[in-house]
Amino acid sequence: MHRGGLRPHAEQHPPVPAQLGPTRGERKSGSEPLRESSTTFESPVPASEVHPITPPSNMVDQMQGATMDRILQEISAVGHRLEGMDNAMTLLTAEMKSMSLDIAGFQSRVMGLEQRVLTVETHITSSLDRDQ
């Protein structure tokens, strides 16, 4: 590679001319003088030979329909996922309520056991006191 990142042949191109066509009022060989109007353009090709490139309307409708179908499928898929998440949240909420009840029952049993331990402890203490 040449210094500066340019290839040697890149420097050999001729300069681009500043003007690429006749100016207003000049004549090209064999043509009529240019008109002064800058608002209209007269094509050298007759309008009957110009055919715009446009897809058939049914093709456009099919493409738009396919896009809408894909969008609706995506929306439906998201809806199914949200429905599944809602069901999972409902189950999770029910499980949490059940666990909460289980915890409350466990706490109640622990408190009952504490009472029994205190009763046994009191009984042992009073028995020891009587024996002495």
Buried (B, 14 or more C-beta within 10 A) or exposed (E): EEEEEEEEEEEEEEEEEEEEEEEEEEEEEEEEEBEEEEEEEEEEEEEEEEEEEEEEEEEEEEEEEEEEEEEEEEEEEEEEEEEEEEEEEEEEEEEEEEEEEEEEEEEEEEEEEEEEEEEEEEEEEEEEEEEE
